[in-house]
Amino acid sequence: MGYAEAGSGAPLVLVHGHPFDRTMWAPQLASLGAPDSGRWVIAPDLRGYGTSHAAPGGEHDGAPEARRTTLETFARDIAALLDALGLGRERIVLGGLSMGGQIAMEFARLFPGRLRGLVLAATSPYAETAAGKRGRHALADRLLREGMAGYADEVLDAMVAPYNVTALPEVAGHVLRMMRGAPPEGAAAALRGRAERRDHTASLAQLGVPALVVAGRDDPFTPVDATRGWYRHIPDATLTVIEGAAHLPNLERPEEFNAALAGFVDRLP
């Protein structure tokens, strides 16, 4: 499992979303993982993405259209990486964005004793709807058939707010390159696994560590009002709304995102 790291000290693990890779956390690695920060920031490439593209895998072997990588598989991959890094006995702060946030919730369900805090950005705890399942399977088939380029072009204005596509061309270009460069087999396997995800509202209600929930003000995928509807179920949670951002507030407004994340991590016992 490929990963990037920066800094030293208390471990902070950041999980990317779909269809991205670990480079989406570049601003956080640079800022939160600064040499004098006291934080060890680790950003893995999920199975089937980035430098982990050689093992798209999943629960089913064989043809790509039969492969499925569940959120549990991703969560267990992260646990295995932590073990390999010597963090088997140390509690971490785990953060994830979008699909990465859902993987973080699954990790919290499976390994609650390994957490010191949880960060959930631009994500949702709910199980997929019947229509959503059909849509994810159809998209998986399309990506295998057509590749990533057409899909990436279509969703750029939702991932990054349209005004930021214009104002922040370097950010928009980075996002587009990540999406176009994602291996279709890995992305399709993740879509099929994500379609079968469990509802995490009950497990979040029993979360035994503090949580930071982050939402972009103009995110069409996980709107602020919807986020307000579920984050209050977490016993000890703070909601931060990032103005001037859509689905990728960590890239669209990195200073504000980093300040919220650093403040949360540094306040933890």
Beta strands, then each sheet from edge to edge (+ up, - down):
strand 1: 3-7
strand 2: 10-15
strand 3: 39-44
strand 4: 92-97
strand 5: 115-121
strand 6: 211-216
strand 7: 237-242
sheet 1: 1+ 3- 2- 4- 5- 6- 7-
end
